[in-house]
Amino acid sequence: MVETLTPFDPAPYEAWYHTARGCWIANREFDLLWRLLRPGAGEGLLDVGCGTGHFSRRFARVGLTVIGLDPDPAMLAFARQRDGAIAFLRGRVEALPFADGAFDYCVAVTSLCFVADPARALAEMWRVARRGVALGLLHRPSWLWWRKRRADSYRGARWDTWREVQGWIRTLAPAPRRVVHGYGIFGSGASVMGRRLEERLPLARLPLGGFLALALHRTEA
């Protein structure tokens, strides 16, 4: 959930993740997605809309085999410079250039917020994933939405609700056997006290966070 979303200049985009606030937000987002998805070491993962490769590198560091995909050549060039061990490819989520079931998992961390047809994008991710899909989305309504919805830093981004996302899920075939979701980024994260308070919040039960995370699983277990 980068707050310098426009313009898409790779260097400041990546630098935001290394600020105190950006690092905290990225940690919260990654931890929540990981908790919901629960992939196994060595499994394959496609990071859709990978941008600078920040989350691609994080998934790779915990033992997954990762491919990053993005439509922006500048972002891909930057990502390749940061990590030559990960394959970063050009492509769009609406027409993924991979066979059915090519990956164990497919993830998109706030990248679907810039896709005009998120249901189609999700269907493509579901098609190439053998085991499951995870999404991180900008959530409306939330404290973050009320504060940032008109900010230039979020210009062009769509803010979704859980009800809307459920509509996307209903179009999938076959239907997921298990769907789990939760919320994060309830406050600004600017203060140490606020960050500590969030760590104690029941994330799955408070639908007020600015970050909506969900995982769709093909099996019950």
LINNORFEN-V425767 format. One record per backbone hydrogen bond with DSSP energy under -0.5 kcal/mol. CO is the residue of the C=O (numbers start at 0). NH is the residue of the N-H. Records with the same first field share a line. If there is no record, write none. Layout:
BEGIN
CO->NH, NH
END
This chain:
BEGIN
6->8
7->9
8->12
9->13
10->14
11->15
12->16
13->16
14->17
15->18
18->22
19->23
20->24
21->25
22->26
23->27
24->28
25->29
26->30
27->31
28->32
29->33
30->34
31->35
32->36
33->37
39->42
42->64
43->103, 104
44->46, 66
45->47, 106
46->49, 68
49->52
52->56
53->57
54->58
55->59
56->60
57->61
58->63
59->62
62->41
63->65
64->44
65->86
66->46
67->88
68->48, 49
69->90
70->72
71->75
72->76
73->77
74->78
75->79
76->80
77->81
78->82
82->85
85->87
86->67, 88
88->69
91->94
92->95
95->97
98->101
102->129
103->130, 131
104->45
105->133
106->47
107->109, 135
109->112
110->113
111->114
112->157
116->120
117->121
118->122
119->123
120->124
121->125
122->126
123->127
124->128
126->100
127->102, 129
130->217
131->105
132->215
133->107
134->213
135->109
136->211
137->159
141->145
142->146
143->147
144->148
147->150
150->153
151->154
152->4
153->156
157->159
159->139
160->164
161->165
162->166
163->167
164->168
165->169
166->170
167->170
168->171
177->216
179->214
181->212
183->210
184->209
190->194
191->195
192->196
193->197
194->198
195->199
196->199
197->200
200->202
201->204, 205
202->182, 205
204->206
205->207, 208
207->142
209->138, 211
210->183, 212
211->136
212->181
213->134
214->179, 216
215->132
216->176, 177
END
